[in-house]
Amino acid sequence: MLAENPKRLKGIGATINVAGTIDVTMNGAADAVRGAENCDLYGPADQLNIACDWSYGADGSAEARRDFDALKGRLEACLPSPLERSEPMVYTEQGLAKAAQDGGASYAEYLRNREVLEEYEQTYELGNEGEHALTVSVNLERDKSDGSMRLRLDMERD
């Protein structure tokens, strides 16, 4: 994803592994992203976006945190600089009302119940003239309504 020449991205793919989860692959081999429950791949004509997530029940807090730390560590081992901690957005009742107006009541309810526990992000300029960039974000969140947790990864190259 950090390659200056977009032609070097041709080896990126996804494989359903033995456990029935998804590994993002590079030339057929599993890379930093392994065991995802769901992955969406978009592109690559103008941009490439890989978005993956992992779900955990209310009793999976320790496993979710372990997986978050492992994924973040594998990603940072491949990146030119560490991901930076981001402060999560805090929604006021006025903000939630606006979200309901713009995205519907279910979206506002999702935001109300979403608690971001960890969030890291970084943008890396690619090429000598910065004509492309790779943005990587990884976060861990809890659903306050049922205690379930979700680990999310988004890598977007434009």
Secondary structure, 3 states (H helix, E strand, C coil): CCCCCHHHHHHEEEEECCCCCEEEEECCEECCCCCECEEEEECCCCCEEEEEEEEECCCCHHHHHHHHHHHHHHHHHHCCCCCEECCCCCCCHHHHHHHHHHHCHHHHHHHHHEEEEEEEEEEEEECCCCCEEEEEEEEEEEECCCCCEEEEEEEEEC
